[in-house]
Amino acid sequence: MLFIDPELCIDCGACVPACPVNAIYVDKDLPGDMEHFLVINSQYFVDEDATRRVVAELTT
């Protein structure tokens, strides 16, 4: 999983069509079943190790 720094993102949307696996959404377009990834992404920039453990649990 790659992460987008919410402090550096300028909400231009350029990354959305550039993503080869359609995994990036503008916040307002984020499907309800993916909302937990918004929290995970933001948390990564606070505690990288804890976030990677959460992601690992989601993928096992």
mmCIF file of the N, C-alpha and C atoms, coordinates in Angstrom:
data_MODEL
# 
_entry.id   MODEL 
# 
loop_
_atom_site.group_PDB 
_atom_site.id 
_atom_site.type_symbol 
_atom_site.label_atom_id 
_atom_site.label_alt_id 
_atom_site.label_comp_id 
_atom_site.label_asym_id 
_atom_site.label_entity_id 
_atom_site.label_seq_id 
_atom_site.pdbx_PDB_ins_code 
_atom_site.Cartn_x 
_atom_site.Cartn_y 
_atom_site.Cartn_z 
_atom_site.occupancy 
_atom_site.B_iso_or_equiv 
_atom_site.pdbx_formal_charge 
_atom_site.auth_seq_id 
_atom_site.auth_comp_id 
_atom_site.auth_asym_id 
_atom_site.auth_atom_id 
_atom_site.pdbx_PDB_model_num 
ATOM 1   N N  . MET A 1 1  ? 0.848   -1.176  0.000   1.00 0.00 ? 1  MET A N  1 
ATOM 2   C CA . MET A 1 1  ? 0.000   0.000   0.000   1.00 0.00 ? 1  MET A CA 1 
ATOM 3   C C  . MET A 1 1  ? 0.891   1.235   0.000   1.00 0.00 ? 1  MET A C  1 
ATOM 4   N N  . LEU A 1 2  ? 0.544   2.182   -0.846  1.00 0.00 ? 2  LEU A N  1 
ATOM 5   C CA . LEU A 1 2  ? 1.240   3.461   -0.876  1.00 0.00 ? 2  LEU A CA 1 
ATOM 6   C C  . LEU A 1 2  ? 0.380   4.484   -0.153  1.00 0.00 ? 2  LEU A C  1 
ATOM 7   N N  . PHE A 1 3  ? 0.999   5.536   0.338   1.00 0.00 ? 3  PHE A N  1 
ATOM 8   C CA . PHE A 1 3  ? 0.296   6.527   1.141   1.00 0.00 ? 3  PHE A CA 1 
ATOM 9   C C  . PHE A 1 3  ? 0.460   7.914   0.545   1.00 0.00 ? 3  PHE A C  1 
ATOM 10  N N  . ILE A 1 4  ? -0.561  8.733   0.687   1.00 0.00 ? 4  ILE A N  1 
ATOM 11  C CA . ILE A 1 4  ? -0.540  10.116  0.213   1.00 0.00 ? 4  ILE A CA 1 
ATOM 12  C C  . ILE A 1 4  ? -0.579  11.008  1.441   1.00 0.00 ? 4  ILE A C  1 
ATOM 13  N N  . ASP A 1 5  ? 0.426   11.855  1.585   1.00 0.00 ? 5  ASP A N  1 
ATOM 14  C CA . ASP A 1 5  ? 0.501   12.739  2.744   1.00 0.00 ? 5  ASP A CA 1 
ATOM 15  C C  . ASP A 1 5  ? -0.605  13.792  2.658   1.00 0.00 ? 5  ASP A C  1 
ATOM 16  N N  . PRO A 1 6  ? -1.568  13.758  3.581   1.00 0.00 ? 6  PRO A N  1 
ATOM 17  C CA . PRO A 1 6  ? -2.671  14.721  3.529   1.00 0.00 ? 6  PRO A CA 1 
ATOM 18  C C  . PRO A 1 6  ? -2.226  16.165  3.756   1.00 0.00 ? 6  PRO A C  1 
ATOM 19  N N  . GLU A 1 7  ? -1.065  16.349  4.350   1.00 0.00 ? 7  GLU A N  1 
ATOM 20  C CA . GLU A 1 7  ? -0.547  17.702  4.568   1.00 0.00 ? 7  GLU A CA 1 
ATOM 21  C C  . GLU A 1 7  ? 0.063   18.283  3.286   1.00 0.00 ? 7  GLU A C  1 
ATOM 22  N N  . LEU A 1 8  ? 0.552   17.418  2.417   1.00 0.00 ? 8  LEU A N  1 
ATOM 23  C CA . LEU A 1 8  ? 1.184   17.874  1.188   1.00 0.00 ? 8  LEU A CA 1 
ATOM 24  C C  . LEU A 1 8  ? 0.246   17.846  -0.018  1.00 0.00 ? 8  LEU A C  1 
ATOM 25  N N  . CYS A 1 9  ? -0.803  17.040  0.060   1.00 0.00 ? 9  CYS A N  1 
ATOM 26  C CA . CYS A 1 9  ? -1.752  16.915  -1.047  1.00 0.00 ? 9  CYS A CA 1 
ATOM 27  C C  . CYS A 1 9  ? -2.498  18.230  -1.243  1.00 0.00 ? 9  CYS A C  1 
ATOM 28  N N  . ILE A 1 10 ? -2.576  18.675  -2.494  1.00 0.00 ? 10 ILE A N  1 
ATOM 29  C CA . ILE A 1 10 ? -3.286  19.930  -2.786  1.00 0.00 ? 10 ILE A CA 1 
ATOM 30  C C  . ILE A 1 10 ? -4.658  19.663  -3.398  1.00 0.00 ? 10 ILE A C  1 
ATOM 31  N N  . ASP A 1 11 ? -5.104  18.405  -3.342  1.00 0.00 ? 11 ASP A N  1 
ATOM 32  C CA . ASP A 1 11 ? -6.430  18.008  -3.825  1.00 0.00 ? 11 ASP A CA 1 
ATOM 33  C C  . ASP A 1 11 ? -6.655  18.361  -5.293  1.00 0.00 ? 11 ASP A C  1 
ATOM 34  N N  . CYS A 1 12 ? -5.622  18.209  -6.105  1.00 0.00 ? 12 CYS A N  1 
ATOM 35  C CA . CYS A 1 12 ? -5.766  18.518  -7.537  1.00 0.00 ? 12 CYS A CA 1 
ATOM 36  C C  . CYS A 1 12 ? -6.387  17.358  -8.310  1.00 0.00 ? 12 CYS A C  1 
ATOM 37  N N  . GLY A 1 13 ? -6.290  16.145  -7.763  1.00 0.00 ? 13 GLY A N  1 
ATOM 38  C CA . GLY A 1 13 ? -6.867  14.979  -8.405  1.00 0.00 ? 13 GLY A CA 1 
ATOM 39  C C  . GLY A 1 13 ? -6.003  14.363  -9.488  1.00 0.00 ? 13 GLY A C  1 
ATOM 40  N N  . ALA A 1 14 ? -4.824  14.873  -9.725  1.00 0.00 ? 14 ALA A N  1 
ATOM 41  C CA . ALA A 1 14 ? -3.964  14.353  -10.798 1.00 0.00 ? 14 ALA A CA 1 
ATOM 42  C C  . ALA A 1 14 ? -3.549  12.902  -10.564 1.00 0.00 ? 14 ALA A C  1 
ATOM 43  N N  . CYS A 1 15 ? -3.496  12.482  -9.338  1.00 0.00 ? 15 CYS A N  1 
ATOM 44  C CA . CYS A 1 15 ? -3.083  11.111  -9.037  1.00 0.00 ? 15 CYS A CA 1 
ATOM 45  C C  . CYS A 1 15 ? -4.185  10.094  -9.327  1.00 0.00 ? 15 CYS A C  1 
ATOM 46  N N  . VAL A 1 16 ? -5.435  10.524  -9.350  1.00 0.00 ? 16 VAL A N  1 
ATOM 47  C CA . VAL A 1 16 ? -6.555  9.600   -9.546  1.00 0.00 ? 16 VAL A CA 1 
ATOM 48  C C  . VAL A 1 16 ? -6.441  8.861   -10.879 1.00 0.00 ? 16 VAL A C  1 
ATOM 49  N N  . PRO A 1 17 ? -6.377  9.543   -12.013 1.00 0.00 ? 17 PRO A N  1 
ATOM 50  C CA . PRO A 1 17 ? -6.267  8.799   -13.275 1.00 0.00 ? 17 PRO A CA 1 
ATOM 51  C C  . PRO A 1 17 ? -4.889  8.166   -13.483 1.00 0.00 ? 17 PRO A C  1 
ATOM 52  N N  . ALA A 1 18 ? -3.880  8.634   -12.748 1.00 0.00 ? 18 ALA A N  1 
ATOM 53  C CA . ALA A 1 18 ? -2.528  8.091   -12.900 1.00 0.00 ? 18 ALA A CA 1 
ATOM 54  C C  . ALA A 1 18 ? -2.355  6.749   -12.197 1.00 0.00 ? 18 ALA A C  1 
ATOM 55  N N  . CYS A 1 19 ? -3.232  6.422   -11.267 1.00 0.00 ? 19 CYS A N  1 
ATOM 56  C CA . CYS A 1 19 ? -3.104  5.171   -10.514 1.00 0.00 ? 19 CYS A CA 1 
ATOM 57  C C  . CYS A 1 19 ? -3.439  3.987   -11.415 1.00 0.00 ? 19 CYS A C  1 
ATOM 58  N N  . PRO A 1 20 ? -2.503  3.049   -11.589 1.00 0.00 ? 20 PRO A N  1 
ATOM 59  C CA . PRO A 1 20 ? -2.727  1.934   -12.507 1.00 0.00 ? 20 PRO A CA 1 
ATOM 60  C C  . PRO A 1 20 ? -3.739  0.901   -12.008 1.00 0.00 ? 20 PRO A C  1 
ATOM 61  N N  . VAL A 1 21 ? -4.102  0.953   -10.730 1.00 0.00 ? 21 VAL A N  1 
ATOM 62  C CA . VAL A 1 21 ? -5.048  -0.031  -10.188 1.00 0.00 ? 21 VAL A CA 1 
ATOM 63  C C  . VAL A 1 21 ? -6.329  0.618   -9.662  1.00 0.00 ? 21 VAL A C  1 
ATOM 64  N N  . ASN A 1 22 ? -6.556  1.874   -10.034 1.00 0.00 ? 22 ASN A N  1 
ATOM 65  C CA . ASN A 1 22 ? -7.773  2.593   -9.631  1.00 0.00 ? 22 ASN A CA 1 
ATOM 66  C C  . ASN A 1 22 ? -8.006  2.561   -8.122  1.00 0.00 ? 22 ASN A C  1 
ATOM 67  N N  . ALA A 1 23 ? -6.937  2.778   -7.362  1.00 0.00 ? 23 ALA A N  1 
ATOM 68  C CA . ALA A 1 23 ? -7.016  2.704   -5.911  1.00 0.00 ? 23 ALA A CA 1 
ATOM 69  C C  . ALA A 1 23 ? -7.065  4.075   -5.243  1.00 0.00 ? 23 ALA A C  1 
ATOM 70  N N  . ILE A 1 24 ? -7.056  5.149   -6.015  1.00 0.00 ? 24 ILE A N  1 
ATOM 71  C CA . ILE A 1 24 ? -7.054  6.495   -5.453  1.00 0.00 ? 24 ILE A CA 1 
ATOM 72  C C  . ILE A 1 24 ? -8.378  7.158   -5.781  1.00 0.00 ? 24 ILE A C  1 
ATOM 73  N N  . TYR A 1 25 ? -8.962  7.773   -4.766  1.00 0.00 ? 25 TYR A N  1 
ATOM 74  C CA . TYR A 1 25 ? -10.229 8.478   -4.925  1.00 0.00 ? 25 TYR A CA 1 
ATOM 75  C C  . TYR A 1 25 ? -10.119 9.859   -4.302  1.00 0.00 ? 25 TYR A C  1 
ATOM 76  N N  . VAL A 1 26 ? -10.845 10.805  -4.857  1.00 0.00 ? 26 VAL A N  1 
ATOM 77  C CA . VAL A 1 26 ? -11.025 12.086  -4.186  1.00 0.00 ? 26 VAL A CA 1 
ATOM 78  C C  . VAL A 1 26 ? -11.881 11.781  -2.962  1.00 0.00 ? 26 VAL A C  1 
ATOM 79  N N  . ASP A 1 27 ? -11.605 12.427  -1.820  1.00 0.00 ? 27 ASP A N  1 
ATOM 80  C CA . ASP A 1 27 ? -12.300 12.113  -0.568  1.00 0.00 ? 27 ASP A CA 1 
ATOM 81  C C  . ASP A 1 27 ? -13.809 11.990  -0.739  1.00 0.00 ? 27 ASP A C  1 
ATOM 82  N N  . LYS A 1 28 ? -14.418 12.922  -1.443  1.00 0.00 ? 28 LYS A N  1 
ATOM 83  C CA . LYS A 1 28 ? -15.881 12.930  -1.564  1.00 0.00 ? 28 LYS A CA 1 
ATOM 84  C C  . LYS A 1 28 ? -16.400 11.777  -2.414  1.00 0.00 ? 28 LYS A C  1 
ATOM 85  N N  . ASP A 1 29 ? -15.538 11.135  -3.206  1.00 0.00 ? 29 ASP A N  1 
ATOM 86  C CA . ASP A 1 29 ? -15.930 10.025  -4.063  1.00 0.00 ? 29 ASP A CA 1 
ATOM 87  C C  . ASP A 1 29 ? -15.547 8.661   -3.490  1.00 0.00 ? 29 ASP A C  1 
ATOM 88  N N  . LEU A 1 30 ? -14.983 8.649   -2.296  1.00 0.00 ? 30 LEU A N  1 
ATOM 89  C CA . LEU A 1 30 ? -14.517 7.402   -1.687  1.00 0.00 ? 30 LEU A CA 1 
ATOM 90  C C  . LEU A 1 30 ? -15.707 6.496   -1.372  1.00 0.00 ? 30 LEU A C  1 
ATOM 91  N N  . PRO A 1 31 ? -15.715 5.269   -1.903  1.00 0.00 ? 31 PRO A N  1 
ATOM 92  C CA . PRO A 1 31 ? -16.811 4.341   -1.607  1.00 0.00 ? 31 PRO A CA 1 
ATOM 93  C C  . PRO A 1 31 ? -16.877 4.044   -0.101  1.00 0.00 ? 31 PRO A C  1 
ATOM 94  N N  . GLY A 1 32 ? -18.077 3.868   0.399   1.00 0.00 ? 32 GLY A N  1 
ATOM 95  C CA . GLY A 1 32 ? -18.281 3.648   1.832   1.00 0.00 ? 32 GLY A CA 1 
ATOM 96  C C  . GLY A 1 32 ? -17.495 2.490   2.398   1.00 0.00 ? 32 GLY A C  1 
ATOM 97  N N  . ASP A 1 33 ? -17.338 1.418   1.615   1.00 0.00 ? 33 ASP A N  1 
ATOM 98  C CA . ASP A 1 33 ? -16.611 0.252   2.117   1.00 0.00 ? 33 ASP A CA 1 
ATOM 99  C C  . ASP A 1 33 ? -15.098 0.457   2.149   1.00 0.00 ? 33 ASP A C  1 
ATOM 100 N N  . MET A 1 34 ? -14.644 1.638   1.723   1.00 0.00 ? 34 MET A N  1 
ATOM 101 C CA . MET A 1 34 ? -13.205 1.943   1.734   1.00 0.00 ? 34 MET A CA 1 
ATOM 102 C C  . MET A 1 34 ? -12.862 3.097   2.669   1.00 0.00 ? 34 MET A C  1 
ATOM 103 N N  . GLU A 1 35 ? -13.826 3.592   3.406   1.00 0.00 ? 35 GLU A N  1 
ATOM 104 C CA . GLU A 1 35 ? -13.583 4.745   4.276   1.00 0.00 ? 35 GLU A CA 1 
ATOM 105 C C  . GLU A 1 35 ? -12.505 4.489   5.315   1.00 0.00 ? 35 GLU A C  1 
ATOM 106 N N  . HIS A 1 36 ? -12.362 3.246   5.756   1.00 0.00 ? 36 HIS A N  1 
ATOM 107 C CA . HIS A 1 36 ? -11.327 2.945   6.756   1.00 0.00 ? 36 HIS A CA 1 
ATOM 108 C C  . HIS A 1 36 ? -9.923  3.213   6.205   1.00 0.00 ? 36 HIS A C  1 
ATOM 109 N N  . PHE A 1 37 ? -9.757  3.157   4.880   1.00 0.00 ? 37 PHE A N  1 
ATOM 110 C CA . PHE A 1 37 ? -8.447  3.449   4.304   1.00 0.00 ? 37 PHE A CA 1 
ATOM 111 C C  . PHE A 1 37 ? -8.078  4.930   4.417   1.00 0.00 ? 37 PHE A C  1 
ATOM 112 N N  . LEU A 1 38 ? -9.048  5.805   4.482   1.00 0.00 ? 38 LEU A N  1 
ATOM 113 C CA . LEU A 1 38 ? -8.782  7.229   4.683   1.00 0.00 ? 38 LEU A CA 1 
ATOM 114 C C  . LEU A 1 38 ? -8.114  7.441   6.039   1.00 0.00 ? 38 LEU A C  1 
ATOM 115 N N  . VAL A 1 39 ? -8.621  6.763   7.044   1.00 0.00 ? 39 VAL A N  1 
ATOM 116 C CA . VAL A 1 39 ? -8.041  6.848   8.389   1.00 0.00 ? 39 VAL A CA 1 
ATOM 117 C C  . VAL A 1 39 ? -6.661  6.209   8.409   1.00 0.00 ? 39 VAL A C  1 
ATOM 118 N N  . ILE A 1 40 ? -6.540  5.044   7.785   1.00 0.00 ? 40 ILE A N  1 
ATOM 119 C CA . ILE A 1 40 ? -5.242  4.356   7.737   1.00 0.00 ? 40 ILE A CA 1 
ATOM 120 C C  . ILE A 1 40 ? -4.203  5.226   7.053   1.00 0.00 ? 40 ILE A C  1 
ATOM 121 N N  . ASN A 1 41 ? -4.566  5.844   5.916   1.00 0.00 ? 41 ASN A N  1 
ATOM 122 C CA . ASN A 1 41 ? -3.630  6.703   5.191   1.00 0.00 ? 41 ASN A CA 1 
ATOM 123 C C  . ASN A 1 41 ? -3.166  7.868   6.066   1.00 0.00 ? 41 ASN A C  1 
ATOM 124 N N  . SER A 1 42 ? -4.085  8.534   6.729   1.00 0.00 ? 42 SER A N  1 
ATOM 125 C CA . SER A 1 42 ? -3.719  9.681   7.570   1.00 0.00 ? 42 SER A CA 1 
ATOM 126 C C  . SER A 1 42 ? -2.862  9.245   8.750   1.00 0.00 ? 42 SER A C  1 
ATOM 127 N N  . GLN A 1 43 ? -3.189  8.102   9.334   1.00 0.00 ? 43 GLN A N  1 
ATOM 128 C CA . GLN A 1 43 ? -2.450  7.616   10.499  1.00 0.00 ? 43 GLN A CA 1 
ATOM 129 C C  . GLN A 1 43 ? -1.010  7.269   10.156  1.00 0.00 ? 43 GLN A C  1 
ATOM 130 N N  . TYR A 1 44 ? -0.771  6.859   8.917   1.00 0.00 ? 44 TYR A N  1 
ATOM 131 C CA . TYR A 1 44 ? 0.578   6.483   8.488   1.00 0.00 ? 44 TYR A CA 1 
ATOM 132 C C  . TYR A 1 44 ? 1.585   7.599   8.776   1.00 0.00 ? 44 TYR A C  1 
ATOM 133 N N  . PHE A 1 45 ? 1.180   8.832   8.598   1.00 0.00 ? 45 PHE A N  1 
ATOM 134 C CA . PHE A 1 45 ? 2.092   9.963   8.767   1.00 0.00 ? 45 PHE A CA 1 
ATOM 135 C C  . PHE A 1 45 ? 2.251   10.368  10.231  1.00 0.00 ? 45 PHE A C  1 
ATOM 136 N N  . VAL A 1 46 ? 1.522   9.686   11.107  1.00 0.00 ? 46 VAL A N  1 
ATOM 137 C CA . VAL A 1 46 ? 1.662   9.898   12.547  1.00 0.00 ? 46 VAL A CA 1 
ATOM 138 C C  . VAL A 1 46 ? 2.495   8.776   13.155  1.00 0.00 ? 46 VAL A C  1 
ATOM 139 N N  . ASP A 1 47 ? 2.202   7.520   12.742  1.00 0.00 ? 47 ASP A N  1 
ATOM 140 C CA . ASP A 1 47 ? 2.897   6.356   13.288  1.00 0.00 ? 47 ASP A CA 1 
ATOM 141 C C  . ASP A 1 47 ? 3.019   5.293   12.192  1.00 0.00 ? 47 ASP A C  1 
ATOM 142 N N  . GLU A 1 48 ? 4.096   5.367   11.445  1.00 0.00 ? 48 GLU A N  1 
ATOM 143 C CA . GLU A 1 48 ? 4.302   4.487   10.292  1.00 0.00 ? 48 GLU A CA 1 
ATOM 144 C C  . GLU A 1 48 ? 4.297   3.012   10.677  1.00 0.00 ? 48 GLU A C  1 
ATOM 145 N N  . ASP A 1 49 ? 5.001   2.653   11.738  1.00 0.00 ? 49 ASP A N  1 
ATOM 146 C CA . ASP A 1 49 ? 5.101   1.246   12.122  1.00 0.00 ? 49 ASP A CA 1 
ATOM 147 C C  . ASP A 1 49 ? 3.739   0.665   12.500  1.00 0.00 ? 49 ASP A C  1 
ATOM 148 N N  . ALA A 1 50 ? 2.980   1.387   13.297  1.00 0.00 ? 50 ALA A N  1 
ATOM 149 C CA . ALA A 1 50 ? 1.650   0.910   13.705  1.00 0.00 ? 50 ALA A CA 1 
ATOM 150 C C  . ALA A 1 50 ? 0.741   0.765   12.487  1.00 0.00 ? 50 ALA A C  1 
ATOM 151 N N  . THR A 1 51 ? 0.829   1.690   11.574  1.00 0.00 ? 51 THR A N  1 
ATOM 152 C CA . THR A 1 51 ? -0.008  1.638   10.385  1.00 0.00 ? 51 THR A CA 1 
ATOM 153 C C  . THR A 1 51 ? 0.359   0.451   9.515   1.00 0.00 ? 51 THR A C  1 
ATOM 154 N N  . ARG A 1 52 ? 1.634   0.185   9.355   1.00 0.00 ? 52 ARG A N  1 
ATOM 155 C CA . ARG A 1 52 ? 2.052   -0.971  8.556   1.00 0.00 ? 52 ARG A CA 1 
ATOM 156 C C  . ARG A 1 52 ? 1.553   -2.276  9.188   1.00 0.00 ? 52 ARG A C  1 
ATOM 157 N N  . ARG A 1 53 ? 1.510   -2.346  10.523  1.00 0.00 ? 53 ARG A N  1 
ATOM 158 C CA . ARG A 1 53 ? 0.975   -3.541  11.180  1.00 0.00 ? 53 ARG A CA 1 
ATOM 159 C C  . ARG A 1 53 ? -0.517  -3.701  10.864  1.00 0.00 ? 53 ARG A C  1 
ATOM 160 N N  . VAL A 1 54 ? -1.260  -2.603  10.881  1.00 0.00 ? 54 VAL A N  1 
ATOM 161 C CA . VAL A 1 54 ? -2.693  -2.651  10.556  1.00 0.00 ? 54 VAL A CA 1 
ATOM 162 C C  . VAL A 1 54 ? -2.889  -3.112  9.120   1.00 0.00 ? 54 VAL A C  1 
ATOM 163 N N  . VAL A 1 55 ? -2.112  -2.575  8.198   1.00 0.00 ? 55 VAL A N  1 
ATOM 164 C CA . VAL A 1 55 ? -2.214  -2.962  6.793   1.00 0.00 ? 55 VAL A CA 1 
ATOM 165 C C  . VAL A 1 55 ? -1.876  -4.436  6.624   1.00 0.00 ? 55 VAL A C  1 
ATOM 166 N N  . ALA A 1 56 ? -0.853  -4.906  7.325   1.00 0.00 ? 56 ALA A N  1 
ATOM 167 C CA . ALA A 1 56 ? -0.462  -6.318  7.249   1.00 0.00 ? 56 ALA A CA 1 
ATOM 168 C C  . ALA A 1 56 ? -1.603  -7.211  7.733   1.00 0.00 ? 56 ALA A C  1 
ATOM 169 N N  . GLU A 1 57 ? -2.274  -6.810  8.790   1.00 0.00 ? 57 GLU A N  1 
ATOM 170 C CA . GLU A 1 57 ? -3.411  -7.590  9.294   1.00 0.00 ? 57 GLU A CA 1 
ATOM 171 C C  . GLU A 1 57 ? -4.553  -7.624  8.275   1.00 0.00 ? 57 GLU A C  1 
ATOM 172 N N  . LEU A 1 58 ? -4.764  -6.548  7.547   1.00 0.00 ? 58 LEU A N  1 
ATOM 173 C CA . LEU A 1 58 ? -5.833  -6.499  6.550   1.00 0.00 ? 58 LEU A CA 1 
ATOM 174 C C  . LEU A 1 58 ? -5.558  -7.404  5.362   1.00 0.00 ? 58 LEU A C  1 
ATOM 175 N N  . THR A 1 59 ? -4.293  -7.653  5.099   1.00 0.00 ? 59 THR A N  1 
ATOM 176 C CA . THR A 1 59 ? -3.930  -8.428  3.910   1.00 0.00 ? 59 THR A CA 1 
ATOM 177 C C  . THR A 1 59 ? -3.642  -9.889  4.205   1.00 0.00 ? 59 THR A C  1 
ATOM 178 N N  . THR A 1 60 ? -3.789  -10.297 5.447   1.00 0.00 ? 60 THR A N  1 
ATOM 179 C CA . THR A 1 60 ? -3.545  -11.709 5.769   1.00 0.00 ? 60 THR A CA 1 
ATOM 180 C C  . THR A 1 60 ? -4.827  -12.456 6.005   1.00 0.00 ? 60 THR A C  1 
# 
